[in-house]
Amino acid sequence: MIINTSCSVGHHHQTSKKHADPVCENSVDVNAALLYSNNDEMYYFNSEECLQVFKKNPEKFSMALGGRPGLFRGK
């Protein structure tokens, strides 16, 4: 999703919404991310490898266990 924002000087620029990959902790642009839903929560991944690590042990990275979207849970 592209969000148009305006600067204080009246110029417009585009910014991309980003989330944290719960496995590698890298910032992920939602337009380029691999998406995966688990327990009604959406997760964003920057690689197939991170997605597969998450799928093997989703509880380790689950937002339902006290995490929040964009908050790094650690490895």
C-alpha positions in Angstrom: 0.0 0.0 0.0 1.4 3.4 -1.0 0.5 6.3 1.3 0.8 9.8 -0.1 1.9 12.3 2.5 2.7 16.0 2.3 5.7 17.8 3.7 5.5 21.1 5.5 6.8 22.8 2.4 3.9 21.5 0.3 5.8 18.9 -1.7 4.3 15.4 -1.9 6.2 12.1 -1.6 5.3 8.5 -1.3 6.1 6.2 1.6 5.6 2.5 1.8 4.1 0.8 4.8 6.6 -1.5 6.6 6.4 -4.3 9.1 9.0 -6.4 10.9 9.7 -9.9 9.7 9.1 -11.9 12.9 12.0 -14.3 12.2 14.9 -12.3 11.0 13.8 -9.0 12.4 14.3 -7.1 9.1 12.0 -4.3 8.0 9.7 -5.6 5.2 7.9 -3.4 2.7 4.3 -4.8 2.5 4.3 -4.4 -1.3 7.2 -6.9 -1.5 6.4 -9.2 1.5 5.4 -12.8 1.6 2.2 -12.8 3.6 1.0 -15.5 6.0 -2.0 -15.6 8.4 -1.9 -17.5 11.6 -4.6 -17.4 14.3 -6.2 -14.4 12.7 -3.0 -12.4 12.7 -1.2 -11.3 9.5 2.6 -11.8 9.3 5.0 -10.3 6.7 8.2 -12.1 5.6 11.1 -10.9 3.4 12.1 -14.4 2.3 10.7 -17.9 1.8 13.3 -19.1 4.3 11.9 -16.9 7.1 8.3 -18.0 6.2 9.3 -21.7 6.5 11.0 -21.1 9.8 7.9 -19.4 11.1 5.6 -22.2 9.9 7.7 -24.8 11.8 7.3 -23.0 15.1 4.7 -20.2 14.9 4.2 -20.1 18.7 7.8 -18.8 19.1 6.9 -15.7 17.0 3.1 -15.4 17.7 1.6 -12.0 18.3 -1.1 -13.8 20.3 1.5 -14.5 23.0 1.9 -10.9 23.8 3.6 -9.5 20.8 2.3 -6.7 18.6 2.6 -6.2 14.8 5.9 -4.6 14.1 7.4 -5.6 17.4 10.5 -7.8 17.2 10.0 -11.1 19.0 13.6 -12.3 18.7 15.0 -15.5 17.3 
